[in-house]
Amino acid sequence: MDLSTDTIHEVVARALREDVGAVDLTTLAAVPAEARAEAHVVFREAGVVCGLPVARAVFAAVDPALSWKATVGEGTRVEQGTIVATVAGPARGLLTGERVALNLLQRMSGIATMAARYVEAVAGTGARILDTRKTTPGLRALEKYAVRTGGAVNHRYGLYDGVMLKDNHLAILAAHGLGLAEAIGRARAAVGPMVRVEVEVESVEQAAAAAAAGADMILLDNMPPAQLRAAVAAVAGRARTEASGGITLETIRAVAESGVDYISVGALTHSARALDIGLDIAIGV
């Protein structure tokens, strides 16, 4: 699923209001209205390019007279020093849009790059990498798009598109006399067969019980690889399995080799480092 034009425009408009406000004082005070320039968007470190349509939309919103030419495709892996786009036209607009365009491009490219590293780490195992809802408020659409650009898979988009019974849900239900099987049954009865029902478990026994109760997907929380293997065996193909909890690039291969179908990694969005990307003035035109 690509980013919608409406989503891009909404995020860009909000970001420009935040950064530019009523006026770019520095540019208006110092740069002649007739000045023109050309600039290159340069990756100052290697990574996966993500967010070019968003950066383009920033410059278009600031000044429609600015031209944008991408020199690589979205999702391309580039080396340090690669020029990924060129912006040209009125210098004032170029300078005013610079920071917002780079902030969004750096953030999205950082997420895509991290996602690609996790995908590479489990290559050949059959496990797929999932993101989580641990996203920057207001930027979820962009960040989940970046996850996909890096080759990973989106989990739930929000609370509205899937059932996921987590530990706190189960604790509250248990306080009202409802166990794991009852919780799954209530959820299934409420949403019907077309909505996926997932449940979080902490033991092999719970995993087996969740599978028997009809869960579609079972989140195996904070289990070491040996316990994951046992849980996968207990589920025996009756549901999809997802490993989660503190998984890093150093540990993910062993997790994947346990036989789980999915591995969710919150770090894809909550801890991805923005890539170093710059806008370098090439010439005055």
C-alpha positions as CSV (number, residue, x, y, z in Angstrom):
1,M,0.0,0.0,0.0
2,D,1.5,3.3,-1.1
3,L,1.2,6.6,0.7
4,S,-1.9,8.5,-0.4
5,T,-1.6,12.0,-1.7
6,D,-4.0,13.2,1.0
7,T,-1.8,11.7,3.7
8,I,1.4,13.3,2.3
9,H,-0.3,16.7,2.0
10,E,-1.6,16.5,5.5
11,V,1.8,15.6,7.1
12,V,3.6,18.2,4.9
13,A,1.2,21.0,5.8
14,R,1.5,20.3,9.5
15,A,5.3,20.1,9.4
16,L,5.5,23.4,7.4
17,R,3.2,25.2,9.9
18,E,5.4,24.0,12.7
19,D,8.7,25.0,11.1
20,V,7.9,28.1,8.9
21,G,4.9,29.5,10.8
22,A,3.9,32.8,9.2
23,V,7.2,33.6,7.5
24,D,10.8,32.5,7.1
25,L,12.4,35.6,8.5
26,T,16.0,34.7,7.6
27,T,15.4,34.0,4.0
28,L,13.1,36.9,3.4
29,A,15.5,39.3,5.1
30,A,18.7,38.1,3.3
31,V,17.8,36.5,0.0
32,P,16.7,38.6,-3.0
33,A,13.3,37.6,-4.4
34,E,14.8,37.1,-7.9
35,A,17.6,34.8,-6.7
36,R,17.5,31.3,-8.1
37,A,19.5,28.2,-7.2
38,E,20.0,24.5,-7.8
39,A,20.7,22.0,-5.0
40,H,21.4,18.3,-4.7
41,V,19.9,16.0,-2.1
42,V,22.9,13.9,-1.0
43,F,23.1,10.8,1.1
44,R,26.1,11.3,3.4
45,E,26.0,7.7,4.5
46,A,24.9,4.5,2.9
47,G,21.2,3.4,3.2
48,V,17.8,2.7,1.7
49,V,16.2,5.7,0.0
50,C,12.7,6.3,1.4
51,G,10.5,9.4,1.3
52,L,11.3,11.0,-2.0
53,P,7.6,11.7,-2.8
54,V,7.2,13.4,0.6
55,A,10.3,15.6,0.2
56,R,9.1,16.6,-3.3
57,A,5.7,17.5,-1.8
58,V,7.4,19.8,0.7
59,F,9.1,21.9,-2.0
60,A,6.0,21.9,-4.1
61,A,4.0,23.2,-1.2
62,V,6.5,26.0,-0.4
63,D,6.8,27.1,-4.0
64,P,5.2,25.4,-7.0
65,A,7.9,27.0,-9.2
66,L,10.5,24.7,-7.8
67,S,11.4,21.7,-10.0
68,W,12.2,18.3,-8.5
69,K,14.1,15.5,-10.3
70,A,14.7,12.2,-8.5
71,T,17.9,10.5,-9.8
72,V,17.2,7.1,-8.0
73,G,14.1,5.1,-7.3
74,E,12.3,4.9,-4.0
75,G,13.6,1.9,-2.1
76,T,17.1,2.0,-3.8
77,R,20.1,1.1,-1.7
78,V,22.7,3.8,-2.2
79,E,26.3,4.4,-1.1
80,Q,27.7,7.4,0.7
81,G,27.8,10.4,-1.5
82,T,24.9,9.4,-3.8
83,I,22.8,12.3,-5.2
84,V,19.2,11.1,-5.0
85,A,17.4,14.2,-6.2
86,T,17.9,17.7,-7.6
87,V,15.8,20.7,-6.7
88,A,16.0,23.9,-8.7
89,G,14.2,27.3,-8.9
90,P,13.5,30.2,-6.6
91,A,16.2,30.2,-3.9
92,R,13.8,31.4,-1.2
93,G,11.5,28.4,-1.6
94,L,14.4,26.1,-1.8
95,L,15.8,27.4,1.5
96,T,12.5,27.5,3.3
97,G,11.6,23.9,2.5
98,E,15.1,22.5,3.1
99,R,14.7,21.5,6.8
100,V,11.3,20.0,6.6
101,A,12.1,18.0,3.5
102,L,15.3,16.6,5.0
103,N,13.7,15.8,8.4
104,L,11.1,13.7,6.7
105,L,13.5,12.1,4.2
106,Q,16.1,11.3,6.9
107,R,13.5,9.8,9.3
108,M,11.9,7.6,6.6
109,S,15.2,6.5,5.1
110,G,16.5,5.6,8.6
111,I,13.5,3.3,9.2
112,A,13.7,1.7,5.8
113,T,17.4,1.1,6.3
114,M,16.9,-0.5,9.7
115,A,14.1,-2.7,8.4
116,A,16.3,-3.9,5.5
117,R,19.0,-4.9,8.0
118,Y,16.5,-7.0,10.0
119,V,15.1,-8.6,6.9
120,E,18.7,-9.5,5.8
121,A,19.4,-11.0,9.2
122,V,16.7,-13.6,8.8
123,A,17.1,-14.4,5.1
124,G,16.5,-18.0,4.3
125,T,14.7,-18.9,7.6
126,G,11.1,-18.3,6.4
127,A,10.4,-15.8,9.2
128,R,9.1,-12.4,8.3
129,I,9.8,-9.1,10.1
130,L,6.8,-7.1,11.5
131,D,6.6,-3.6,12.8
132,T,4.5,-2.5,15.8
133,R,2.3,0.5,16.8
134,K,5.3,2.1,18.5
135,T,5.4,4.9,16.0
136,T,5.8,8.7,16.2
137,P,2.4,10.2,16.9
138,G,1.1,11.8,13.7
139,L,3.7,10.0,11.5
140,R,2.4,6.4,11.6
141,A,1.5,6.3,7.9
142,L,4.9,7.5,6.8
143,E,6.8,5.2,9.2
144,K,4.8,2.1,8.3
145,Y,5.4,2.9,4.6
146,A,9.1,3.2,5.3
147,V,9.0,-0.3,7.0
148,R,7.5,-1.7,3.8
149,T,10.0,0.1,1.7
150,G,12.8,-1.6,3.7
151,G,11.2,-5.1,3.0
152,A,9.5,-5.8,6.3
153,V,5.7,-6.2,6.9
154,N,3.2,-4.1,8.6
155,H,1.4,-5.5,11.6
156,R,-1.9,-3.9,12.7
157,Y,-2.1,-0.3,11.5
158,G,-4.1,0.7,14.5
159,L,-6.6,-0.6,17.1
160,Y,-9.3,-0.8,14.5
161,D,-8.0,-3.4,12.0
162,G,-7.3,-6.4,14.1
163,V,-7.9,-8.0,17.5
164,M,-4.8,-8.4,19.7
165,L,-5.4,-9.6,23.3
166,K,-2.3,-8.5,25.2
167,D,-1.3,-9.1,28.8
168,N,-3.2,-6.2,30.2
169,H,-6.4,-7.2,28.4
170,L,-6.0,-10.8,29.8
171,A,-5.2,-9.5,33.3
172,I,-8.4,-7.4,33.4
173,L,-10.5,-10.3,32.0
174,A,-8.9,-12.7,34.5
175,A,-10.0,-10.4,37.3
176,H,-13.5,-10.8,36.1
177,G,-13.2,-14.6,36.0
178,L,-12.5,-15.0,32.3
179,G,-9.6,-17.2,31.2
180,L,-7.6,-17.3,28.0
181,A,-10.0,-19.5,26.1
182,E,-13.0,-17.4,27.1
183,A,-11.2,-14.2,26.0
184,I,-10.5,-15.7,22.6
185,G,-14.1,-16.9,22.3
186,R,-15.5,-13.5,23.2
187,A,-13.3,-11.8,20.7
188,R,-14.2,-14.2,17.9
189,A,-17.9,-13.9,18.6
190,A,-17.7,-10.1,18.5
191,V,-15.7,-9.7,15.3
192,G,-16.6,-12.7,13.3
193,P,-14.4,-15.0,11.1
194,M,-13.0,-12.3,8.8
195,V,-11.0,-10.4,11.4
196,R,-7.7,-11.9,12.7
197,V,-7.7,-12.7,16.4
198,E,-4.2,-12.7,18.0
199,V,-3.3,-13.3,21.6
200,E,-0.2,-12.8,23.7
201,V,1.1,-15.7,25.7
202,E,4.1,-16.2,28.0
203,S,4.4,-20.0,28.2
204,V,4.3,-23.1,26.0
205,E,1.2,-24.2,27.8
206,Q,-0.6,-21.0,27.1
207,A,0.5,-21.2,23.4
208,A,-1.1,-24.6,23.1
209,A,-4.3,-23.4,24.8
210,A,-4.6,-20.4,22.6
211,A,-4.2,-22.6,19.5
212,A,-6.9,-25.0,20.8
213,A,-9.2,-22.1,21.5
214,G,-9.0,-20.9,17.9
215,A,-6.6,-18.0,17.9
216,D,-5.4,-17.1,14.4
217,M,-2.0,-15.8,15.6
218,I,-0.1,-16.3,18.8
219,L,2.4,-13.8,20.1
220,L,5.2,-15.6,22.0
221,D,6.4,-12.9,24.4
222,N,10.0,-12.7,25.6
223,M,10.8,-16.4,25.1
224,P,14.3,-17.6,24.5
225,P,14.9,-19.7,21.3
226,A,14.5,-23.1,23.0
227,Q,11.2,-22.1,24.5
228,L,10.1,-20.7,21.1
229,R,10.8,-24.0,19.5
230,A,8.8,-25.8,22.0
231,A,5.9,-23.3,21.6
232,V,6.0,-23.6,17.8
233,A,5.8,-27.4,18.2
234,A,2.9,-27.1,20.7
235,V,0.9,-24.9,18.3
236,A,1.6,-27.5,15.6
237,G,0.5,-25.3,12.7
238,R,-3.0,-24.5,14.1
239,A,-2.1,-20.8,14.2
240,R,0.6,-18.4,13.0
241,T,3.3,-17.7,15.6
242,E,5.0,-14.4,16.3
243,A,8.1,-13.9,18.5
244,S,8.4,-10.5,20.3
245,G,10.3,-8.8,23.1
246,G,13.7,-7.3,23.2
247,I,14.9,-8.8,19.9
248,T,18.0,-7.2,18.4
249,L,20.1,-7.6,15.2
250,E,22.5,-9.8,17.3
251,T,19.8,-12.2,18.5
252,I,17.2,-12.3,15.7
253,R,18.8,-15.0,13.7
254,A,18.5,-17.5,16.5
255,V,14.9,-16.4,17.1
256,A,14.1,-16.9,13.4
257,E,15.6,-20.4,13.4
258,S,13.2,-21.4,16.1
259,G,10.5,-21.8,13.4
260,V,8.3,-18.8,14.2
261,D,6.4,-17.3,11.3
262,Y,6.9,-13.7,12.3
263,I,9.2,-11.6,14.5
264,S,7.9,-8.2,15.6
265,V,10.5,-5.5,16.2
266,G,9.4,-2.2,17.8
267,A,12.9,-0.8,17.2
268,L,12.1,-0.4,13.5
269,T,10.2,2.7,14.3
270,H,10.9,3.7,17.9
271,S,14.7,3.5,17.7
272,A,15.6,3.9,14.1
273,R,18.3,6.6,13.7
274,A,17.7,9.3,11.1
275,L,20.2,8.9,8.2
276,D,22.6,11.7,7.5
277,I,21.2,13.4,4.3
278,G,22.1,16.9,3.2
279,L,21.0,19.5,0.7
280,D,24.0,21.0,-1.1
281,I,23.7,24.1,-3.2
282,A,25.3,23.3,-6.6
283,I,24.9,26.5,-8.5
284,G,23.1,29.7,-8.6
285,V,20.9,29.8,-11.7
